[in-house]
Amino acid sequence: MKPAVKYEAVENIKTSLFPAVGTRERGQLSNCTLQDIMKRQGVVMLTTTNLGYLDLSLNMLASIRKVGVCVNTTIIAEDKTVYKYLRSKAEGDPAVHVVMTNSGEVQSREVWSKDFINYFGLLKKRQRYFLSLLKQGLEVLFTDSDTFWFSDPFPYFQGDFDMSMVDQKSPYPTRALNASYCAGFIYLRPTNTTLQFVRKWIMSLEGKNIMDQFVMNRLLRADQPVHVKVHPLDIHLFPSGPKFYQLLEQNANYSAVVMHAASIHGHAAKVAKFRSSNMWLVNGTSEELLAREHSLHDN
């Protein structure tokens, strides 16, 4: 009989680096050393995943590794299967820390946007994750797993602001009254304003089946509970999927910083688009990766 696996609670997200790791040892997932991570103290990159999005998450991590970005990274696993897989891959990696959600597991398969209860329920978890890290005085870059990094985005998070993200409607750098920001790639600073806003965001989502992003934008437009200083990101540098491929078609040499495959609906469609532009860096689907890992352990 196999021993039970011990899972860590999200409320106790530990962002401290692994003390047993040598300063010059490189991580398997990140290719970063502890020395590299120490250059960006006080900053955490956060992402979440379940088994249905494992391959996309690994593709994102591979793109980050490819451009050489080193940052203390927390991955919150939303099911036990993906938790065990990623824990084994991140073992000894000074940059990547995997924790298991304690706010209820989600299904291991893809969560469709039409499945309102499960989809919105998954999105509503994130704000508590943000708050847990912000309360520790940490700056947080949250990224969805369907992003692809071409270069380091951190130099773009400069100046006096509370939150930074892309508005897909307003011309950069204007903040329009009807701005519609994307919550899938967002940088948050631990200011009093940000903490107040995230708490209100959480409260406004409780008991409702509604997109977290809609609520966020409604609160921002109404300055509720406070006025948030938002630093807009240039959509040409941080495009959504359709915008990226439109610009790429117009100019083969077009260069983005981070592309977010939002508005490309469905796991299969996202993967197909990544493959079509030589942006698929993973050798297999989520199921194939898992089967390969099981075969490795069985032998």
N, C-alpha and C positions, 0 to 999 in steps of 0.2 A: 504494500500500500504506500503510495507516494505521499510525502508530507505536504500539508497545506501550504499554499503560497501566501506570504504575508504582504498585504497591500498597504500603501501609505495614504493617509487621508489628505484631501486637497487643502483643508484648512491649515495643514502643517507642511505646506510646500517649503521644501528646503532648497535655498538657492546657494548655500555655501558650497565651495568646491571640494572635490574629493581629496582629503588630506593624505591618502595613501599613494596618490599618483605623483610621480616625479615631475618636476617642472618642465622637462624636455620630452616627456613621453607623449606621443601623438594619439589622439582618439581615433577609433575605427570609423565612426560616422562623420566626425567633424574634421579630422586631420589637423586638429588644433592641440596645442600644448597648454598646460596650466599657465605658463608664462604669457602666452598669447591672450588668454582670457583676462588676466590681471590688468591688461592695458585698457580694458573697457569695464571698469568696476562700477557697480551701482546700476547696471543695465541688464535686463533679462529679455530674451526673446521667448515668447510663449506661443504654443500652438496646441491644438487638440486633434485627436484622430480616433477612429474606430477601425475595425478590420476592413470594412468596406472601402476605406480611403487610405489603407496602409501604403499601397504602391504610390499614390500621389504624394503622401507625406515623405516617403523615401526619395522620390524624385525631387521634391523641393529641397530636402537636406543635401542631396547630391549637387544641386545647382549652387547652393550656398558654399559647399565645400570647394566646388570648381572655381569660384571667384575668390576664394580665400578669406571669407568673412568669418571671424572668430568672435563669438559672443556666448555668454552663459545662457544656455537654452533649456527650457522646461517644456516637456511634452506631456500633456495630460491624456492618458489612455481612457477611452470611454467604454471599453470592454476588456475582460480578463485575457482574452486570446491575444489581442494586440499588445496589451501590457507585457505579457510574458515574452513575446517576440522581441519587442523593442528593448526591454530590459537586458536581454541577452546580447543584443547588438550594441547597446550603449555601455556595457560593462567596462569599467576602466577609462571611459572617455571623460576627460576633464571638462568638456563643454556641454555634454548632453545629459540631462537628468530626467528620468521617466517616472511619473507618479500615476497612481490609479485614482480615478475619480471616486469620491465617496458620496456623490449626490445622485446615485442611481445609475446603473449601467444602461446603455442603449443597445439596440440590436446590432449584431456584428456585420450585417449586410449594409448596403448603401441605404442611406436615409433620404427618401425622395422629398422634394419640396411640396409635392401634392399631399403627402402624408402629414397634414398640418400639425397634429398633436405631437408626433415624434420629432418632426423637423423643427418646429418652433421651440419645443422642449429642449432640444439639443442646443439651439442658439442661445436660449435664456440662461444656460449654465455659465456662459463665458464671463458675464459681468461680475459674478462672485469670484471667479478666478482672478480677474483684474484687481478687484478690491483686496484680495488676500495679499497680493504682491505690492500694491500701492501702499498699503498700511505698513509695510516694512520699509518704506522710504525708497522703493526701487522704481526706476523708470522702466516702462514695459512697452515692448513692441509686440503687438499681437498680429499674427499672420495666419490666414487660412492655409490649409494644406495644398490648395490648388494654385499656388503662386510659383513663379519661376524667377530666380534672381540672376541678373546679368552683371551687376556690379554692386558695390557697397551702398546701401541706402542711408546709413547712419549720418554721413555728412549733410544730408538734407534736413535733419532734425535740429536745426539751429535757431537761435533767437528766443524771444520771450513769448512762450505759449503754454497752454495747458494740454491741448490735444492736437495731433496732426494727422490728417487723412486726405483722401481724394474726394473732391466734389465733381461728379460727372456732368453737372449742368453748367456751372459758372465758369467763365473764362478766368484762368489762373492769372494773378493771385487774388482775384476779387472774391469776397465772401458775400454772396447775394442773400437777400432776405428769404428766398425759397431754396436755398442750398440743399442739396441731397447728397450727404456724405456716405461713403462706403465704410461699414464697420468691419470689413473682412481684412483690412490692413490698416492698423491704427496704432499710433504712438501716444502713450499717455505718461505725463509727468506727475509725480506724487504731490501736487499742490493741493491746498485746501479746497480750491475750486473744483479740481478734478475729483477729489474724494467725495465732495458733496454731490457732484453731478452723478457719479457712478452709483452712489447709494440711492439717489432719486430714480435713476434708470432701473435699478433692481426692483424697487418698490412699485414702479409703474408697470412692470411686466408680470408681477405676481397675479396668479389666477387667470391670466389671459392667454389665449392662443393667437398671438400676433407676432409679426416679424420684429425682432429686437432693433433692427436698423430703422424701421418706421418710427418707433417710439423715441429712439435717440435723436432723430432729426426733428421730431415734433418738439421735444424738450429744448433743443438747441435754438430753434426758431423763436420759442417763447421765452428764452432766457430763464428757464426753470431748472433747478431752483436758484441758479445764479447765471451771470453772463460768463460763458466759457471763451477763452482766447483760443481760437482755432487757427492753426497754421496750415494753410492749404498746400497740398502737393500738386505738382504739375502733372496733369493727366497724360501729357505726351511722354513723360518720364516714368509714370506709374499708371499705365493704362489698364483698363479692363480687357478681357479677351477679345471681344469684337473690335474695339478701338485699336488694339495692338495689331491684329491681322489686317485691318483696313490700312493702317499706316505702313505695315510691312509690304503690302501689295503695291502701294504707291511708291515705295522706296526700299529696295532690297537691302540697302545699307542702314536702314532705320535702326536706332539703338535706344532701348529702354533701360531703366534701372531695375524695376521689378514689374513683371506682368502678373495680373491677377485674373484667372480664368473665370471670373464672375460673368454671368449672363451667357455662358456656354453651359447649357443645362444637361446634367446627367454625367455620371462618371465616365461612361464609354465615349461620349462626345468630347469630353475634356482630354482624355488620353489620345484619341484620334487626332485632335488638333496639335497636341504636343508632338506626336510622332511626325505629323506632316511638316513640321518646321525644325526637325532634328533637335527637339527639346525633351526627348524622352530618354532618361539616363538610367532607368531601372531595367534589370534583366528578368522580366516576368511580371505577371499579375499578382495581386494580393494572395490569391489562392495558391499559385505556383510557388511563390516565395515561402509561404507557410508549409507547403508540402515538402519543399526542399529542406527546410529546417527540421521537420519531423524525421525525414529520411536520414539526415546527418546525425541526429541524436540516436536513432534506432540502430545505426551502424557503429 
